[in-house]
Amino acid sequence: MTTVSIAVTAFSCGDFLVETMDSVRLQHDQDWRCAVIYDPVEHGSIVRAATEAESRIIPIPSPRIDVSRARNTAFAAVPGELMIALDGDDLLCPAYISSLRAAMDSAEVKIAYSGTQYIGLESGRKVEVPFNRRTLAIRNPIVSAAMFRRSDFTRVNGYDCHEDNHYEDWELWVSILKHGGEVAFVDMPLFLYRQRERSRWRSMTLAQSRAGREYIFAKHSDFCWHALGGHPTRILPTK
């Protein structure tokens, strides 16, 4: 089996990081390695406890850096052809890795993701926007913790660290998929997405949002203005 590489970005997550690390350790599929990039002043004791309890967790102490640089750094520290980026306040249900690994069995599938359940300030299942290439050209329907391949990640040079790239997940998905490939959706809410007041998305300004969108549209103008139709999502049945 191919090892799954998990990059946890743990800046400004508070005690939520404890739950996040527990959700990784409790996966049914135990063939994973996890790098946690964190501020030692903020989360030193939490990460020390996690690494003492689990040798597959690799700590990466770091000053606070932007999320793209943090994820690139964390992924470089752990092996694995299949990859998942996990924010330090979100959670994975125990079947997350095993379900997405199964969805990636076909070489044509470049990205796999599951349904989302909101936790925290909001609760309930997220209403999904079905993936197709035309949708991807104007908005991001794929969750940040989707599974993808290191070979594709390396081919597109990882997360783009440009200062205007405020939608780093969306930009990565476009980079991977713009020249082809399928997306698999597992129709179960296996990703638990925390909603909280001080999240990065809630604090994003209108100017930052506009700059982020314009950056993607300009960088990927060969895709974003011409992605009419395309391949639908491969939806996997609920078990």
Buried (B, 14 or more C-beta within 10 A) or exposed (E): EEBBBBBBBBBBBBEBBBBBBEBBBEBEBEBBBBBBBBBBEBBEEBBEEBBEEEEBBBBBEBEEBBBBBBBBBBBEBBEBBBBBBBBBBBBBBBBBBBBBBBBBEEEEBBBBBBBBBBBBEEEEEBEBEEBBBEBBBEEBBBBBBBBBBBEBBEEBEBBBBBEBBBBBBBBBBBBBBBEEBBBBBBBBBBBBBBBBEEBEEEEEEEEBEEBBBEBBBEBBEEBBEEBEEBBEBBBBEEE
